[in-house]
Amino acid sequence: MTVGGANPVQPPPQIIRISPRDVDAGSGDFTLTLDGFNFASGTVVHFGTSVLTPASITSTQLVLTVPTLLVGASGIVPVTVTTPNGGASNRVFFTVN
């Protein structure tokens, strides 16, 4: 429902699965797919401290390219999603081996 021109309240996005779940450090650019729900046009992905724009967005899937420089060293990278209305997802973890 829209009241006084305000945007309708939408449920927050939810990440169910990421693929791949890990890559080797320094392995090059790769495609990351996030499956879930409540994704919307304009959604961005927070990969660690970097904000990435998906190349493909549906209500249940985001597909993006993660550049090499973000996987240069081994470690655990938190991944979240934010929709244009400010809804933030749960956090999942990506492993750089």
C-alpha positions in Angstrom: 0.0 0.0 0.0 1.2 3.5 -0.9 0.4 6.3 1.6 1.1 9.9 0.8 3.5 9.0 -2.0 5.7 6.8 0.2 7.2 3.6 -1.3 5.5 0.4 -0.2 7.3 -1.6 2.4 9.0 -4.6 0.9 10.4 -7.6 2.8 14.2 -7.7 3.1 16.2 -9.8 0.6 17.3 -13.2 1.7 20.4 -15.1 0.3 19.8 -18.9 0.3 22.8 -20.1 -1.7 26.0 -18.7 -3.4 27.9 -20.4 -6.2 30.7 -21.0 -6.2 31.3 -21.0 -2.4 35.1 -20.6 -2.8 37.9 -19.9 -5.2 41.7 -20.0 -5.0 43.5 -16.8 -4.2 44.6 -14.9 -7.3 42.5 -17.2 -9.6 41.2 -14.3 -11.7 37.8 -12.7 -12.3 34.9 -15.1 -11.7 31.1 -15.1 -11.9 29.3 -15.3 -8.6 25.6 -16.3 -8.5 23.4 -15.6 -5.5 20.1 -17.4 -5.2 17.4 -16.2 -2.8 14.4 -14.0 -2.8 13.1 -10.4 -2.6 15.9 -9.1 -4.9 14.9 -6.0 -6.9 16.2 -3.9 -9.7 19.0 -1.7 -8.4 20.1 -4.3 -5.8 23.8 -4.3 -5.0 26.1 -6.9 -3.5 28.5 -6.2 -0.7 31.5 -8.5 -1.2 33.6 -7.7 1.8 34.0 -3.9 1.8 33.4 -3.6 -1.9 30.0 -2.8 -3.5 29.4 -4.7 -6.8 26.5 -4.2 -9.3 25.0 -7.4 -10.6 25.0 -7.9 -14.4 21.7 -9.8 -14.1 19.0 -9.4 -11.5 15.7 -11.3 -11.0 13.6 -11.5 -7.9 15.3 -14.8 -7.0 18.8 -14.6 -8.5 21.8 -12.2 -8.8 24.7 -12.8 -11.2 27.8 -10.7 -11.0 31.5 -10.7 -11.8 33.9 -10.5 -8.9 37.3 -9.0 -10.0 40.6 -10.6 -9.3 41.8 -7.9 -7.0 39.0 -8.9 -4.5 40.3 -12.4 -4.2 44.1 -11.8 -4.1 44.6 -13.2 -0.6 43.1 -16.1 1.3 40.4 -15.5 3.9 36.7 -15.4 4.6 34.7 -12.7 2.8 31.2 -11.7 4.1 28.6 -11.3 1.4 25.3 -9.4 1.8 22.8 -7.8 -0.5 21.1 -4.4 -0.2 18.0 -3.4 -2.2 17.2 0.2 -3.3 14.6 0.6 -0.5 17.4 -0.1 2.0 16.5 -3.7 2.8 19.6 -5.6 3.9 19.9 -9.4 3.6 21.4 -12.0 5.8 25.2 -12.5 5.6 26.8 -15.5 4.0 30.5 -16.3 3.8 32.7 -16.8 0.8 36.1 -18.5 1.1 39.2 -17.5 -0.7 41.6 -20.5 -0.4 
